[in-house]
Amino acid sequence: MVMVDMAYAMTQGPNGAGSGAVTTQLMFFAAIFAIFYFLLIRPQQKQKKDREAMLSSVKKGDRVVTTGGLYGTVVGLNEQTMTLKVADSVKLDFERSALGRIVTATGEKDSGS
């Protein structure tokens, strides 16, 4: 009995407007997806790509700021860690992902944007 009800519900109305409503709904969902893609997904992917490029481009001697706000100079690098010199005889190890940004001599952001 349920299959008969479903088949009856899927039939077109008396004026033949059933396929137009489905097309309108599909266009609406496609527009919503496009909006989400261009406003949320794409910028996030670009930001992630830029961050990965910055993390891979850091080298010894760069002046950096960690995500915690600590300024230092990179004196050692590893696949996962970096060693920062923050004072004359103070060296600290950080995860490479803790890098906030690379700074130049003027204090500006050096990641190209």
MOPAC internal coordinates of N, CA, C and O (Angstrom, degrees):
PM7 1SCF
backbone

  N    0.0000 0     0.00 0     0.00 0    0    0    0
  C    1.4486 1     0.00 0     0.00 0    1    0    0
  C    1.5375 1   110.93 1     0.00 0    2    1    0
  O    1.2310 1   120.74 1   145.44 1    3    2    1
  N    1.3303 1   116.19 1   -34.56 1    3    2    1
  C    1.4552 1   120.09 1  -178.91 1    5    3    2
  C    1.5236 1   110.66 1   -65.53 1    6    5    3
  O    1.2310 1   119.99 1   140.72 1    7    6    5
  N    1.3186 1   117.63 1   -39.28 1    7    6    5
  C    1.4566 1   120.96 1  -179.67 1    9    7    6
  C    1.5309 1   111.35 1   -63.94 1   10    9    7
  O    1.2310 1   120.44 1   144.94 1   11   10    9
  N    1.3068 1   116.77 1   -35.06 1   11   10    9
  C    1.4587 1   120.11 1   178.17 1   13   11   10
  C    1.5226 1   110.29 1   -66.81 1   14   13   11
  O    1.2310 1   120.54 1   138.57 1   15   14   13
  N    1.3186 1   116.58 1   -41.43 1   15   14   13
  C    1.4594 1   120.63 1   178.09 1   17   15   14
  C    1.5320 1   111.16 1   -63.42 1   18   17   15
  O    1.2310 1   120.55 1   138.41 1   19   18   17
  N    1.3347 1   116.56 1   -41.59 1   19   18   17
  C    1.4619 1   120.21 1   179.89 1   21   19   18
  C    1.5269 1   110.54 1   -66.53 1   22   21   19
  O    1.2310 1   120.39 1   138.77 1   23   22   21
  N    1.3207 1   116.85 1   -41.23 1   23   22   21
  C    1.4593 1   119.98 1   179.11 1   25   23   22
  C    1.5209 1   110.77 1   -64.38 1   26   25   23
  O    1.2310 1   120.49 1   140.51 1   27   26   25
  N    1.3295 1   116.67 1   -39.49 1   27   26   25
  C    1.4610 1   120.49 1   178.40 1   29   27   26
  C    1.5261 1   110.66 1   -66.05 1   30   29   27
  O    1.2310 1   120.30 1   142.52 1   31   30   29
  N    1.3491 1   117.04 1   -37.48 1   31   30   29
  C    1.4586 1   121.03 1  -178.68 1   33   31   30
  C    1.5286 1   111.22 1   -69.92 1   34   33   31
  O    1.2310 1   119.95 1   153.19 1   35   34   33
  N    1.3268 1   117.71 1   -26.81 1   35   34   33
  C    1.4530 1   121.19 1  -177.07 1   37   35   34
  C    1.5266 1   112.85 1   -86.61 1   38   37   35
  O    1.2310 1   119.64 1   171.62 1   39   38   37
  N    1.2889 1   118.29 1    -8.38 1   39   38   37
  C    1.4651 1   120.03 1  -179.88 1   41   39   38
  C    1.5182 1   109.98 1   -73.14 1   42   41   39
  O    1.2310 1   121.42 1   -23.04 1   43   42   41
  N    1.3181 1   114.89 1   156.96 1   43   42   41
  C    1.4554 1   119.90 1   179.49 1   45   43   42
  C    1.5212 1   110.44 1   -73.59 1   46   45   43
  O    1.2310 1   121.79 1   -24.55 1   47   46   45
  N    1.2973 1   114.18 1   155.45 1   47   46   45
  C    1.4567 1   119.66 1   176.63 1   49   47   46
  C    1.5186 1   110.27 1   -71.38 1   50   49   47
  O    1.2310 1   120.50 1    -5.00 1   51   50   49
  N    1.2998 1   116.65 1   175.00 1   51   50   49
  C    1.4585 1   119.87 1  -177.67 1   53   51   50
  C    1.5241 1   113.72 1   -64.48 1   54   53   51
  O    1.2310 1   119.71 1   156.40 1   55   54   53
  N    1.3279 1   118.16 1   -23.60 1   55   54   53
  C    1.4608 1   119.33 1  -178.60 1   57   55   54
  C    1.5256 1   112.50 1   -96.52 1   58   57   55
  O    1.2310 1   119.09 1  -178.09 1   59   58   57
  N    1.3434 1   119.34 1     1.91 1   59   58   57
  C    1.4625 1   122.60 1   176.78 1   61   59   58
  C    1.5109 1   114.36 1    76.18 1   62   61   59
  O    1.2310 1   119.16 1  -154.88 1   63   62   61
  N    1.3177 1   119.22 1    25.12 1   63   62   61
  C    1.4622 1   122.37 1  -176.09 1   65   63   62
  C    1.5174 1   112.90 1   -92.38 1   66   65   63
  O    1.2310 1   118.97 1  -171.41 1   67   66   65
  N    1.3130 1   119.57 1     8.59 1   67   66   65
  C    1.4671 1   122.22 1  -176.49 1   69   67   66
  C    1.5076 1   113.37 1   -65.59 1   70   69   67
  O    1.2310 1   119.36 1   134.99 1   71   70   69
  N    1.3282 1   118.84 1   -45.01 1   71   70   69
  C    1.4638 1   120.89 1  -177.22 1   73   71   70
  C    1.5193 1   111.76 1   -71.98 1   74   73   71
  O    1.2310 1   119.72 1   150.04 1   75   74   73
  N    1.2977 1   118.14 1   -29.96 1   75   74   73
  C    1.4655 1   121.10 1   177.59 1   77   75   74
  C    1.5120 1   112.11 1   -67.25 1   78   77   75
  O    1.2310 1   120.50 1   143.58 1   79   78   77
  N    1.3214 1   116.64 1   -36.42 1   79   78   77
  C    1.4651 1   120.51 1   179.06 1   81   79   78
  C    1.5241 1   110.55 1   -68.76 1   82   81   79
  O    1.2310 1   120.49 1   141.60 1   83   82   81
  N    1.3278 1   116.67 1   -38.40 1   83   82   81
  C    1.4640 1   120.29 1   178.64 1   85   83   82
  C    1.5242 1   109.85 1   -66.47 1   86   85   83
  O    1.2310 1   120.23 1   137.57 1   87   86   85
  N    1.3061 1   117.17 1   -42.43 1   87   86   85
  C    1.4580 1   121.14 1   178.56 1   89   87   86
  C    1.5237 1   111.05 1   -63.10 1   90   89   87
  O    1.2310 1   120.62 1   138.84 1   91   90   89
  N    1.3047 1   116.42 1   -41.16 1   91   90   89
  C    1.4632 1   120.84 1   177.92 1   93   91   90
  C    1.5195 1   110.81 1   -63.01 1   94   93   91
  O    1.2310 1   120.23 1   137.78 1   95   94   93
  N    1.3296 1   117.16 1   -42.22 1   95   94   93
  C    1.4650 1   120.16 1   178.68 1   97   95   94
  C    1.5203 1   111.17 1   -65.31 1   98   97   95
  O    1.2310 1   120.03 1   137.94 1   99   98   97
  N    1.3167 1   117.54 1   -42.06 1   99   98   97
  C    1.4615 1   120.54 1   179.11 1  101   99   98
  C    1.5293 1   111.06 1   -63.68 1  102  101   99
  O    1.2310 1   120.24 1   139.43 1  103  102  101
  N    1.3220 1   117.15 1   -40.57 1  103  102  101
  C    1.4676 1   119.82 1   177.04 1  105  103  102
  C    1.5245 1   110.92 1   -65.21 1  106  105  103
  O    1.2310 1   120.28 1   142.20 1  107  106  105
  N    1.3106 1   117.06 1   -37.80 1  107  106  105
  C    1.4682 1   121.16 1   178.38 1  109  107  106
  C    1.5265 1   110.44 1   -63.14 1  110  109  107
  O    1.2310 1   120.16 1   133.22 1  111  110  109
  N    1.3432 1   117.30 1   -46.78 1  111  110  109
  C    1.4625 1   120.38 1   179.98 1  113  111  110
  C    1.5296 1   111.44 1   -66.85 1  114  113  111
  O    1.2310 1   120.11 1   144.67 1  115  114  113
  N    1.3205 1   117.39 1   -35.33 1  115  114  113
  C    1.4661 1   120.44 1   176.72 1  117  115  114
  C    1.5306 1   110.46 1   -65.27 1  118  117  115
  O    1.2310 1   120.43 1   140.14 1  119  118  117
  N    1.3279 1   116.79 1   -39.86 1  119  118  117
  C    1.4723 1   120.21 1   178.25 1  121  119  118
  C    1.5280 1   110.69 1   -65.60 1  122  121  119
  O    1.2310 1   120.21 1   138.13 1  123  122  121
  N    1.3203 1   117.20 1   -41.87 1  123  122  121
  C    1.4739 1   120.66 1   178.09 1  125  123  122
  C    1.5281 1   110.24 1   -62.24 1  126  125  123
  O    1.2310 1   120.12 1   135.58 1  127  126  125
  N    1.3304 1   117.38 1   -44.42 1  127  126  125
  C    1.4632 1   120.66 1   178.41 1  129  127  126
  C    1.5287 1   110.97 1   -61.94 1  130  129  127
  O    1.2310 1   120.04 1   137.65 1  131  130  129
  N    1.3261 1   117.53 1   -42.35 1  131  130  129
  C    1.4636 1   120.99 1   179.60 1  133  131  130
  C    1.5337 1   110.61 1   -62.34 1  134  133  131
  O    1.2310 1   120.44 1   139.01 1  135  134  133
  N    1.3133 1   116.77 1   -40.99 1  135  134  133
  C    1.4672 1   120.54 1   178.36 1  137  135  134
  C    1.5187 1   110.18 1   -63.13 1  138  137  135
  O    1.2310 1   120.20 1   133.19 1  139  138  137
  N    1.3332 1   117.22 1   -46.81 1  139  138  137
  C    1.4630 1   120.27 1   178.29 1  141  139  138
  C    1.5196 1   111.12 1   -61.26 1  142  141  139
  O    1.2310 1   120.19 1   139.24 1  143  142  141
  N    1.3245 1   117.25 1   -40.76 1  143  142  141
  C    1.4599 1   120.24 1  -178.30 1  145  143  142
  C    1.5205 1   110.84 1   -63.67 1  146  145  143
  O    1.2310 1   120.02 1   130.60 1  147  146  145
  N    1.3275 1   117.58 1   -49.40 1  147  146  145
  C    1.4592 1   120.03 1  -175.03 1  149  147  146
  C    1.5251 1   113.62 1   -77.37 1  150  149  147
  O    1.2310 1   119.31 1   156.62 1  151  150  149
  N    1.3218 1   118.91 1   -23.38 1  151  150  149
  C    1.4614 1   120.41 1  -179.66 1  153  151  150
  C    1.5256 1   113.99 1   -97.74 1  154  153  151
  O    1.2310 1   119.41 1   154.96 1  155  154  153
  N    1.3297 1   118.74 1   -25.04 1  155  154  153
  C    1.4588 1   120.78 1  -175.61 1  157  155  154
  C    1.5256 1   113.50 1  -120.12 1  158  157  155
  O    1.2310 1   120.22 1   124.01 1  159  158  157
  N    1.3067 1   117.18 1   -55.99 1  159  158  157
  C    1.4601 1   120.78 1  -171.01 1  161  159  158
  C    1.5230 1   111.89 1   -70.94 1  162  161  159
  O    1.2310 1   119.75 1   129.34 1  163  162  161
  N    1.3104 1   118.09 1   -50.66 1  163  162  161
  C    1.4655 1   121.86 1  -176.32 1  165  163  162
  C    1.5308 1   112.88 1   -62.54 1  166  165  163
  O    1.2310 1   118.81 1   132.74 1  167  166  165
  N    1.3345 1   119.87 1   -47.26 1  167  166  165
  C    1.4716 1   118.54 1   177.89 1  169  167  166
  C    1.5255 1   112.83 1   -62.53 1  170  169  167
  O    1.2310 1   120.09 1   145.21 1  171  170  169
  N    1.3391 1   117.43 1   -34.79 1  171  170  169
  C    1.4567 1   120.34 1   178.35 1  173  171  170
  C    1.5221 1   110.83 1   -66.31 1  174  173  171
  O    1.2310 1   120.05 1   138.67 1  175  174  173
  N    1.3199 1   117.51 1   -41.33 1  175  174  173
  C    1.4550 1   120.89 1   178.07 1  177  175  174
  C    1.5248 1   111.08 1   -64.50 1  178  177  175
  O    1.2310 1   120.45 1   140.56 1  179  178  177
  N    1.3250 1   116.75 1   -39.44 1  179  178  177
  C    1.4636 1   120.55 1   179.10 1  181  179  178
  C    1.5277 1   110.61 1   -66.11 1  182  181  179
  O    1.2310 1   120.58 1   138.21 1  183  182  181
  N    1.3332 1   116.49 1   -41.79 1  183  182  181
  C    1.4573 1   120.75 1   179.05 1  185  183  182
  C    1.5259 1   110.59 1   -64.40 1  186  185  183
  O    1.2310 1   119.99 1   139.15 1  187  186  185
  N    1.3181 1   117.62 1   -40.85 1  187  186  185
  C    1.4588 1   121.39 1   178.68 1  189  187  186
  C    1.5226 1   110.79 1   -64.45 1  190  189  187
  O    1.2310 1   120.28 1   138.18 1  191  190  189
  N    1.3352 1   117.08 1   -41.82 1  191  190  189
  C    1.4573 1   122.01 1   179.43 1  193  191  190
  C    1.5355 1   110.49 1   -64.15 1  194  193  191
  O    1.2310 1   120.21 1   137.45 1  195  194  193
  N    1.3316 1   117.21 1   -42.55 1  195  194  193
  C    1.4682 1   121.01 1   178.18 1  197  195  194
  C    1.5224 1   111.41 1   -63.82 1  198  197  195
  O    1.2310 1   120.63 1   139.55 1  199  198  197
  N    1.3273 1   116.40 1   -40.45 1  199  198  197
  C    1.4758 1   120.49 1   179.82 1  201  199  198
  C    1.5278 1   110.50 1   -65.64 1  202  201  199
  O    1.2310 1   120.03 1   136.56 1  203  202  201
  N    1.3330 1   117.55 1   -43.44 1  203  202  201
  C    1.4619 1   120.46 1   178.49 1  205  203  202
  C    1.5249 1   111.11 1   -62.99 1  206  205  203
  O    1.2310 1   120.45 1   142.65 1  207  206  205
  N    1.3281 1   116.74 1   -37.35 1  207  206  205
  C    1.4687 1   120.37 1   177.41 1  209  207  206
  C    1.5223 1   110.49 1   -65.57 1  210  209  207
  O    1.2310 1   120.25 1   139.75 1  211  210  209
  N    1.3490 1   117.13 1   -40.25 1  211  210  209
  C    1.4546 1   120.03 1   178.57 1  213  211  210
  C    1.5339 1   110.64 1   -65.47 1  214  213  211
  O    1.2310 1   120.03 1   136.37 1  215  214  213
  N    1.3255 1   117.55 1   -43.63 1  215  214  213
  C    1.4603 1   121.14 1  -179.15 1  217  215  214
  C    1.5247 1   111.37 1   -63.47 1  218  217  215
  O    1.2310 1   120.15 1   144.55 1  219  218  217
  N    1.3162 1   117.31 1   -35.45 1  219  218  217
  C    1.4630 1   119.55 1  -179.67 1  221  219  218
  C    1.5278 1   112.25 1   -80.65 1  222  221  219
  O    1.2310 1   119.78 1   161.19 1  223  222  221
  N    1.3393 1   118.02 1   -18.81 1  223  222  221
  C    1.4637 1   119.91 1  -177.36 1  225  223  222
  C    1.5324 1   113.33 1   -92.61 1  226  225  223
  O    1.2310 1   119.70 1   174.33 1  227  226  225
  N    1.3199 1   118.17 1    -5.67 1  227  226  225
  C    1.4675 1   119.71 1  -179.92 1  229  227  226
  C    1.5313 1   109.22 1   -67.00 1  230  229  227
  O    1.2310 1   120.94 1   -40.22 1  231  230  229
  N    1.3397 1   115.81 1   139.78 1  231  230  229
  C    1.4661 1   120.52 1  -178.43 1  233  231  230
  C    1.5235 1   109.58 1  -139.57 1  234  233  231
  O    1.2310 1   120.85 1   -11.86 1  235  234  233
  N    1.3097 1   115.98 1   168.14 1  235  234  233
  C    1.4625 1   120.75 1   179.62 1  237  235  234
  C    1.5201 1   110.05 1   -60.16 1  238  237  235
  O    1.2310 1   121.21 1   -40.54 1  239  238  237
  N    1.3111 1   115.29 1   139.46 1  239  238  237
  C    1.4550 1   121.12 1   179.65 1  241  239  238
  C    1.5190 1   113.77 1    94.30 1  242  241  239
  O    1.2310 1   119.91 1   168.10 1  243  242  241
  N    1.3225 1   117.78 1   -11.90 1  243  242  241
  C    1.4708 1   120.49 1   178.43 1  245  243  242
  C    1.5190 1   110.36 1   -71.97 1  246  245  243
  O    1.2310 1   121.07 1   -39.24 1  247  246  245
  N    1.3119 1   115.56 1   140.76 1  247  246  245
  C    1.4660 1   121.93 1   173.91 1  249  247  246
  C    1.5246 1   106.25 1   -90.45 1  250  249  247
  O    1.2310 1   120.27 1   -54.43 1  251  250  249
  N    1.3412 1   117.09 1   125.57 1  251  250  249
  C    1.4600 1   121.13 1  -173.82 1  253  251  250
  C    1.5283 1   110.79 1  -132.19 1  254  253  251
  O    1.2310 1   121.84 1   -15.22 1  255  254  253
  N    1.3282 1   114.09 1   164.78 1  255  254  253
  C    1.4556 1   122.36 1   173.37 1  257  255  254
  C    1.5225 1   106.64 1  -124.32 1  258  257  255
  O    1.2310 1   120.62 1   -48.27 1  259  258  257
  N    1.3300 1   116.41 1   131.73 1  259  258  257
  C    1.4580 1   119.39 1   177.65 1  261  259  258
  C    1.5254 1   109.59 1   -82.08 1  262  261  259
  O    1.2310 1   120.71 1    -9.55 1  263  262  261
  N    1.3326 1   116.25 1   170.45 1  263  262  261
  C    1.4588 1   120.01 1   178.35 1  265  263  262
  C    1.5190 1   111.46 1   -65.92 1  266  265  263
  O    1.2310 1   120.29 1   160.66 1  267  266  265
  N    1.3259 1   117.05 1   -19.34 1  267  266  265
  C    1.4590 1   120.91 1   176.67 1  269  267  266
  C    1.5249 1   113.11 1   -86.28 1  270  269  267
  O    1.2310 1   119.77 1   175.86 1  271  270  269
  N    1.3387 1   118.05 1    -4.14 1  271  270  269
  C    1.4584 1   121.68 1   177.18 1  273  271  270
  C    1.5171 1   114.38 1    94.94 1  274  273  271
  O    1.2310 1   119.63 1  -169.34 1  275  274  273
  N    1.3217 1   118.31 1    10.66 1  275  274  273
  C    1.4590 1   121.89 1  -178.75 1  277  275  274
  C    1.5246 1   109.96 1   -87.53 1  278  277  275
  O    1.2310 1   120.60 1   -55.34 1  279  278  277
  N    1.3446 1   116.46 1   124.66 1  279  278  277
  C    1.4542 1   121.85 1   177.12 1  281  279  278
  C    1.5240 1   108.82 1   -88.11 1  282  281  279
  O    1.2310 1   120.81 1   -37.22 1  283  282  281
  N    1.3202 1   116.06 1   142.78 1  283  282  281
  C    1.4540 1   120.09 1   177.10 1  285  283  282
  C    1.5139 1   110.48 1  -167.24 1  286  285  283
  O    1.2310 1   121.69 1    -7.37 1  287  286  285
  N    1.3428 1   114.37 1   172.63 1  287  286  285
  C    1.4543 1   121.98 1   177.59 1  289  287  286
  C    1.5163 1   108.10 1  -113.04 1  290  289  287
  O    1.2310 1   120.28 1   -47.54 1  291  290  289
  N    1.3294 1   117.07 1   132.46 1  291  290  289
  C    1.4568 1   121.39 1  -178.54 1  293  291  290
  C    1.5268 1   109.01 1   -71.89 1  294  293  291
  O    1.2310 1   121.02 1   -56.93 1  295  294  293
  N    1.3313 1   115.65 1   123.07 1  295  294  293
  C    1.4696 1   120.55 1   177.39 1  297  295  294
  C    1.5159 1   111.69 1  -116.95 1  298  297  295
  O    1.2310 1   119.90 1   168.40 1  299  298  297
  N    1.3189 1   117.79 1   -11.60 1  299  298  297
  C    1.4551 1   120.96 1   178.37 1  301  299  298
  C    1.5182 1   110.71 1  -153.91 1  302  301  299
  O    1.2310 1   121.02 1   -38.03 1  303  302  301
  N    1.3321 1   115.65 1   141.97 1  303  302  301
  C    1.4582 1   120.81 1   180.00 1  305  303  302
  C    1.5171 1   110.24 1  -131.02 1  306  305  303
  O    1.2310 1   121.54 1   -32.65 1  307  306  305
  N    1.3162 1   114.66 1   147.35 1  307  306  305
  C    1.4425 1   123.71 1   176.80 1  309  307  306
  C    1.5248 1   106.47 1  -138.30 1  310  309  307
  O    1.2310 1   119.59 1    -4.35 1  311  310  309
  N    1.3205 1   118.39 1   175.65 1  311  310  309
  C    1.4662 1   120.51 1   176.10 1  313  311  310
  C    1.5243 1   111.04 1   -58.55 1  314  313  311
  O    1.2310 1   120.41 1   138.44 1  315  314  313
  N    1.3374 1   116.83 1   -41.56 1  315  314  313
  C    1.4566 1   120.85 1  -173.27 1  317  315  314
  C    1.5230 1   114.13 1  -114.18 1  318  317  315
  O    1.2310 1   119.62 1   162.32 1  319  318  317
  N    1.3200 1   118.33 1   -17.68 1  319  318  317
  C    1.4594 1   120.40 1  -176.01 1  321  319  318
  C    1.5240 1   111.20 1  -126.39 1  322  321  319
  O    1.2310 1   121.83 1   -16.57 1  323  322  321
  N    1.3191 1   114.10 1   163.43 1  323  322  321
  C    1.4624 1   121.03 1   172.78 1  325  323  322
  C    1.5293 1   107.36 1  -139.55 1  326  325  323
  O    1.2310 1   120.85 1   -32.21 1  327  326  325
  N    1.3001 1   115.97 1   147.79 1  327  326  325
  C    1.4604 1   121.72 1   177.99 1  329  327  326
  C    1.5189 1   107.97 1  -108.29 1  330  329  327
  O    1.2310 1   121.67 1   -54.53 1  331  330  329
  N    1.3333 1   114.40 1   125.47 1  331  330  329
  C    1.4632 1   120.44 1  -179.32 1  333  331  330
  C    1.5174 1   109.98 1  -109.93 1  334  333  331
  O    1.2310 1   121.37 1   -41.37 1  335  334  333
  N    1.3177 1   114.98 1   138.63 1  335  334  333
  C    1.4640 1   120.93 1   172.56 1  337  335  334
  C    1.5177 1   105.71 1   -97.01 1  338  337  335
  O    1.2310 1   120.84 1   -63.69 1  339  338  337
  N    1.3519 1   116.00 1   116.31 1  339  338  337
  C    1.4559 1   119.64 1  -177.09 1  341  339  338
  C    1.5260 1   112.17 1  -106.79 1  342  341  339
  O    1.2310 1   119.97 1   163.71 1  343  342  341
  N    1.3210 1   117.66 1   -16.29 1  343  342  341
  C    1.4636 1   123.15 1   175.74 1  345  343  342
  C    1.5309 1   107.22 1  -151.18 1  346  345  343
  O    1.2310 1   120.38 1     1.87 1  347  346  345
  N    1.3292 1   116.89 1  -178.13 1  347  346  345
  C    1.4635 1   119.92 1  -175.38 1  349  347  346
  C    1.5278 1   112.83 1   -55.57 1  350  349  347
  O    1.2310 1   119.59 1   133.10 1  351  350  349
  N    1.3014 1   118.39 1   -46.90 1  351  350  349
  C    1.4620 1   119.71 1  -177.38 1  353  351  350
  C    1.5310 1   111.94 1  -121.26 1  354  353  351
  O    1.2310 1   120.48 1  -155.16 1  355  354  353
  N    1.3238 1   116.68 1    24.84 1  355  354  353
  C    1.4704 1   120.96 1  -178.99 1  357  355  354
  C    1.5220 1   109.69 1  -117.41 1  358  357  355
  O    1.2310 1   121.50 1   -63.27 1  359  358  357
  N    1.3270 1   114.73 1   116.73 1  359  358  357
  C    1.4594 1   121.12 1   176.22 1  361  359  358
  C    1.5192 1   107.78 1  -123.61 1  362  361  359
  O    1.2310 1   120.68 1   -46.98 1  363  362  361
  N    1.3296 1   116.31 1   133.02 1  363  362  361
  C    1.4617 1   121.90 1  -178.27 1  365  363  362
  C    1.5149 1   109.90 1  -124.11 1  366  365  363
  O    1.2310 1   121.10 1   -37.70 1  367  366  365
  N    1.3379 1   115.49 1   142.30 1  367  366  365
  C    1.4656 1   121.35 1   176.48 1  369  367  366
  C    1.5200 1   109.33 1   -96.36 1  370  369  367
  O    1.2310 1   120.91 1   -44.07 1  371  370  369
  N    1.3264 1   115.87 1   135.93 1  371  370  369
  C    1.4587 1   122.52 1   178.89 1  373  371  370
  C    1.5193 1   109.41 1  -132.75 1  374  373  371
  O    1.2310 1   121.20 1   -25.30 1  375  374  373
  N    1.3154 1   115.30 1   154.70 1  375  374  373
  C    1.4578 1   120.25 1   168.60 1  377  375  374
  C    1.5257 1   107.46 1   -65.25 1  378  377  375
  O    1.2310 1   120.63 1   -34.60 1  379  378  377
  N    1.2989 1   116.41 1   145.40 1  379  378  377
  C    1.4663 1   119.17 1   179.65 1  381  379  378
  C    1.5274 1   111.05 1   -64.25 1  382  381  379
  O    1.2310 1   120.63 1   150.68 1  383  382  381
  N    1.3352 1   116.40 1   -29.32 1  383  382  381
  C    1.4667 1   120.02 1   179.65 1  385  383  382
  C    1.5267 1   112.41 1   -71.29 1  386  385  383
  O    1.2310 1   119.71 1   168.68 1  387  386  385
  N    1.3370 1   118.15 1   -11.32 1  387  386  385
  C    1.4589 1   121.48 1   178.17 1  389  387  386
  C    1.5315 1   112.15 1   -80.59 1  390  389  387
  O    1.2310 1   120.29 1   179.30 1  391  390  389
  N    1.3225 1   117.06 1    -0.70 1  391  390  389
  C    1.4631 1   120.87 1   178.83 1  393  391  390
  C    1.5198 1   109.23 1   -71.10 1  394  393  391
  O    1.2310 1   120.93 1   -56.52 1  395  394  393
  N    1.3219 1   115.82 1   123.48 1  395  394  393
  C    1.4592 1   120.66 1   179.60 1  397  395  394
  C    1.5096 1   111.98 1   -88.22 1  398  397  395
  O    1.2310 1   120.62 1   130.78 1  399  398  397
  N    1.3221 1   116.41 1   -49.22 1  399  398  397
  C    1.4610 1   120.99 1   178.53 1  401  399  398
  C    1.5220 1   109.81 1  -165.82 1  402  401  399
  O    1.2310 1   121.50 1   -17.37 1  403  402  401
  N    1.3167 1   114.73 1   162.63 1  403  402  401
  C    1.4612 1   122.20 1   174.83 1  405  403  402
  C    1.5205 1   106.03 1  -100.83 1  406  405  403
  O    1.2310 1   120.41 1   -48.80 1  407  406  405
  N    1.3263 1   116.82 1   131.20 1  407  406  405
  C    1.4671 1   120.07 1  -178.36 1  409  407  406
  C    1.5176 1   109.86 1  -110.82 1  410  409  407
  O    1.2310 1   121.51 1   -27.17 1  411  410  409
  N    1.3292 1   114.71 1   152.83 1  411  410  409
  C    1.4595 1   120.59 1   176.15 1  413  411  410
  C    1.5251 1   108.12 1   -97.39 1  414  413  411
  O    1.2310 1   120.72 1     4.30 1  415  414  413
  N    1.3064 1   116.24 1  -175.70 1  415  414  413
  C    1.4557 1   121.14 1  -178.13 1  417  415  414
  C    1.5289 1   111.87 1   -64.18 1  418  417  415
  O    1.2310 1   120.19 1   151.59 1  419  418  417
  N    1.3437 1   117.24 1   -28.41 1  419  418  417
  C    1.4616 1   120.02 1  -178.45 1  421  419  418
  C    1.5277 1   111.97 1   -88.42 1  422  421  419
  O    1.2310 1   120.19 1   176.17 1  423  422  421
  N    1.3389 1   117.24 1    -3.83 1  423  422  421
  C    1.4520 1   120.20 1   179.69 1  425  423  422
  C    1.5013 1   114.34 1    91.17 1  426  425  423
  O    1.2310 1   120.51 1  -177.40 1  427  426  425
  N    1.3273 1   116.64 1     2.60 1  427  426  425
  C    1.4678 1   120.63 1   179.76 1  429  427  426
  C    1.5250 1   110.16 1   -80.03 1  430  429  427
  O    1.2310 1   121.17 1   -18.13 1  431  430  429
  N    1.2964 1   115.37 1   161.87 1  431  430  429
  C    1.4543 1   121.60 1   177.26 1  433  431  430
  C    1.5289 1   108.66 1   -73.10 1  434  433  431
  O    1.2310 1   120.20 1   -45.13 1  435  434  433
  N    1.3440 1   117.22 1   134.87 1  435  434  433
  C    1.4535 1   122.22 1  -174.40 1  437  435  434
  C    1.5234 1   112.24 1  -108.20 1  438  437  435
  O    1.2310 1   119.44 1  -162.68 1  439  438  437
  N    1.3361 1   118.67 1    17.32 1  439  438  437
  C    1.4614 1   119.08 1  -175.90 1  441  439  438
  C    1.5253 1   111.67 1   -90.71 1  442  441  439
  O    1.2310 1   119.07 1  -169.77 1  443  442  441
  N    1.3090 1   119.39 1    10.23 1  443  442  441
  C    1.4425 1   121.47 1   171.61 1  445  443  442
  C    1.5147 1   115.09 1    90.96 1  446  445  443
  O    1.2310 1   118.69 1   177.73 1  447  446  445
  N    1.3250 1   120.10 1    -2.27 1  447  446  445
  C    1.4647 1   119.64 1   179.19 1  449  447  446
  C    1.4877 1   112.34 1  -115.22 1  450  449  447
  O    1.2310 1   120.10 1   180.00 1  451  450  449

